[in-house]
Amino acid sequence: MSEPEKNTLELIHAAAKAEFMEKGFQAASLRNIVKTAGVTTGAFYGYYDSKEELFAALVDPAYEYMMGRYKQTHEYFESLPMEKQPEQMGKMSSECMNELLAYSCEHMDEFYLILKCSAGTKYASMIDDMVEIEVEATHHYYKVLERLGTPSPKIDERLEHIMATGMIGAFFEMVLHRMPFDDAKAFLQQLNDFYTAGWMKIMGQ
């Protein structure tokens, strides 16, 4: 990509970010984005085919990193020998969420767009998708506990969903409020301790 082309793309991205942040994806005007960027509609379509593609260009790398790393952690945990899983549960969760927090604090605008401005796109379901991963992992862990001879009492699936939603929602609240990283890191440790202890209590462990 030539330097002029790169500059044009940067202008489009800057104008799009401002428009999406102010109005959200659905209400954002492609005409306003092009006008603010100071480019022609034809120039815009030289880069993207639609408003959807433009929004994805702004947020997709952050979304893919978040979802990929979250899934990877759960998959790795489930691959551990079952006798090691109880001692690793809180530790692995803390390490993963600390890594995701650092990444989120470096990409706050992208996650603001995903969390607050993405209605009408696939990105709007990110928290729900993470909750589903968490709930499925919890069900897998129940089976591990049963095999280890320390079965968990039956937990209502509605409560599971509420607790997982609260945990992930609390994580992203720190990002949405643009909390300084050091403060967020300290709060995240407390949240991790709180939710780990709560889950262990409910599971009778």
C-alpha positions as a printed Julia matrix, in Angstrom:
205×3 Matrix{Float64}:
   0.0     0.0    0.0
   1.37    3.39  -0.99
   1.76    6.22   1.52
  -1.2     8.21   0.09
  -3.38    5.1    0.23
  -2.31    4.46   3.8
  -3.13    8.04   4.76
  -6.56    7.8    3.14
  -7.3     4.59   5.03
  -6.26    6.19   8.3
  -8.6     9.12   7.65
 -11.48    6.73   6.94
 -10.77    4.72  10.1
 -10.57    7.83  12.28
 -13.83    9.21  10.9
 -15.53    5.81  11.22
 -14.43    5.33  14.81
 -15.84    8.73  15.79
 -19.12    8.11  13.95
 -19.62    4.61  15.37
 -18.75    5.72  18.9
 -21.24    8.57  18.75
 -24.13    6.81  17.02
 -23.52    3.07  17.14
 -23.22    0.83  14.12
 -26.86    0.86  13.07
 -27.38    4.63  13.17
 -23.94    5.52  11.82
 -23.98    7.15   8.4
 -21.53    6.03   5.77
 -22.11    9.34   4.04
 -21.01   11.21   7.18
 -17.94    9.01   7.54
 -16.85    9.68   3.97
 -17.53   13.4    4.32
 -15.62   13.67   7.61
 -12.7    11.7    6.17
 -12.59   14.1    3.23
 -12.66   11.33   0.64
 -15.02   10.41  -2.14
 -17.5     7.56  -1.94
 -15.61    5.92  -4.78
 -12.4     6.13  -2.8
 -14.11    4.48   0.17
 -15.33    1.57  -1.94
 -11.8     1.05  -3.08
 -11.13   -0.19   0.46
 -14.42   -1.62   1.73
 -17.6    -2.97   0.22
 -19.9    -1.91   3.04
 -20.33   -0.27   6.43
 -20.21   -3.78   7.91
 -16.76   -4.4    6.48
 -15.55   -1.06   7.78
 -16.79   -1.79  11.3
 -15.17   -5.21  11.19
 -11.86   -3.67  10.14
 -11.91   -1.59  13.32
 -12.85   -4.3   15.81
 -12.25   -7.77  14.38
  -8.61   -8.2   15.46
  -9.51   -7.34  19.07
 -12.59   -9.56  18.98
 -10.7   -12.52  17.54
  -7.91  -12.17  20.09
 -10.36  -12.02  22.99
 -12.45  -14.98  21.88
  -9.47  -17.04  20.74
  -7.5   -16.61  23.93
 -10.55  -17.28  26.1
 -11.36  -20.5   24.22
  -7.71  -21.57  24.23
  -7.47  -21.29  28.01
 -10.55  -23.44  28.56
  -9.4   -26.02  26.03
  -5.98  -26.25  27.66
  -7.53  -26.57  31.12
  -9.76  -29.41  29.92
  -6.72  -31.17  28.43
  -4.97  -31.34  31.82
  -5.03  -34.62  33.75
  -8.24  -34.48  35.73
  -6.46  -34.77  39.09
  -4.58  -31.54  38.33
  -7.61  -29.51  37.31
  -8.91  -28.55  40.8
  -5.57  -27.05  41.85
  -5.15  -25.22  38.53
  -8.65  -23.8   38.13
  -8.22  -20.47  39.93
  -4.62  -20.01  38.81
  -5.28  -20.51  35.11
  -8.35  -18.33  35.17
  -6.39  -15.53  36.85
  -3.52  -15.74  34.37
  -5.85  -15.68  31.37
  -7.94  -12.77  32.6
  -4.86  -10.75  33.52
  -3.53  -11.22  30.0
  -6.87  -10.25  28.51
  -7.07   -7.22  30.78
  -3.68   -5.96  29.63
  -4.73   -6.43  26.02
  -8.1    -4.75  26.6
  -6.5    -1.73  28.24
  -4.31   -1.33  25.15
  -7.37   -1.55  22.86
 -10.04    0.27  24.83
 -11.58    1.99  21.81
 -12.05   -1.31  20.01
 -13.73   -2.93  22.99
 -15.89    0.14  23.59
 -17.11   -0.22  20.01
 -17.8    -3.93  20.52
 -19.52   -3.56  23.88
 -21.52   -0.37  23.33
 -21.8     0.29  19.61
 -22.05   -3.07  17.81
 -25.8    -3.8   17.81
 -26.64   -5.17  14.39
 -23.32   -6.97  13.97
 -21.99  -10.37  15.03
 -19.8    -8.65  17.61
 -22.78   -7.64  19.76
 -22.99  -11.17  21.18
 -19.39  -11.3   22.46
 -20.27  -11.38  26.17
 -23.05  -13.93  25.58
 -20.67  -16.09  23.58
 -18.07  -15.95  26.35
 -20.74  -16.84  28.89
 -21.68  -19.91  26.87
 -18.02  -21.0   26.78
 -17.82  -20.53  30.55
 -21.01  -22.48  31.23
 -19.95  -25.35  28.97
 -16.55  -25.47  30.73
 -18.33  -25.55  34.08
 -20.38  -28.55  32.98
 -17.19  -30.29  31.9
 -15.66  -29.58  35.3
 -18.69  -31.12  37.06
 -17.9   -34.39  35.28
 -14.26  -34.17  36.37
 -15.28  -33.68  40.0
 -17.62  -36.65  39.76
 -14.84  -38.88  38.4
 -12.55  -37.68  41.2
 -15.11  -38.77  43.77
 -16.09  -35.25  44.88
 -19.25  -34.59  42.88
 -20.83  -31.14  42.88
 -24.44  -30.66  43.98
 -26.85  -30.0   41.12
 -26.72  -26.31  40.24
 -29.59  -24.65  38.42
 -28.53  -23.69  34.89
 -30.15  -20.3   35.31
 -27.88  -19.58  38.26
 -24.86  -20.76  36.29
 -25.72  -18.34  33.52
 -26.3   -15.46  35.94
 -22.98  -16.02  37.7
 -20.99  -16.35  34.47
 -22.63  -13.22  33.06
 -21.84  -11.3   36.23
 -18.21  -12.4   36.17
 -17.57  -11.49  32.54
 -19.64   -8.33  32.76
 -17.62   -7.17  35.76
 -14.41   -7.69  33.79
 -15.58   -5.51  30.93
 -16.93   -2.8   33.25
 -13.32   -1.94  34.04
 -12.6    -1.6   30.34
 -15.7     0.47  29.61
 -14.85    2.89  32.4
 -11.29    3.18  31.08
  -9.89    2.29  34.46
  -6.11    2.77  34.85
  -4.4    -0.58  34.3
  -2.84   -0.82  37.78
  -6.21   -0.2   39.44
  -7.96   -2.63  37.11
  -5.35   -5.31  37.75
  -5.84   -5.02  41.52
  -9.62   -5.15  41.15
  -9.37   -8.12  38.81
  -7.46  -10.11  41.42
 -10.18   -9.4   43.94
 -12.87  -10.35  41.44
 -11.06  -13.57  40.62
 -10.76  -14.44  44.32
 -14.42  -13.6   44.85
 -15.79  -15.68  41.98
 -13.43  -18.6   42.51
 -14.37  -18.83  46.18
 -18.06  -18.49  45.29
 -17.97  -21.24  42.7
 -16.01  -23.53  45.0
 -18.53  -22.96  47.77
 -21.51  -23.71  45.54
 -19.76  -26.77  44.15
 -19.12  -28.03  47.66
 -15.35  -28.1   47.17
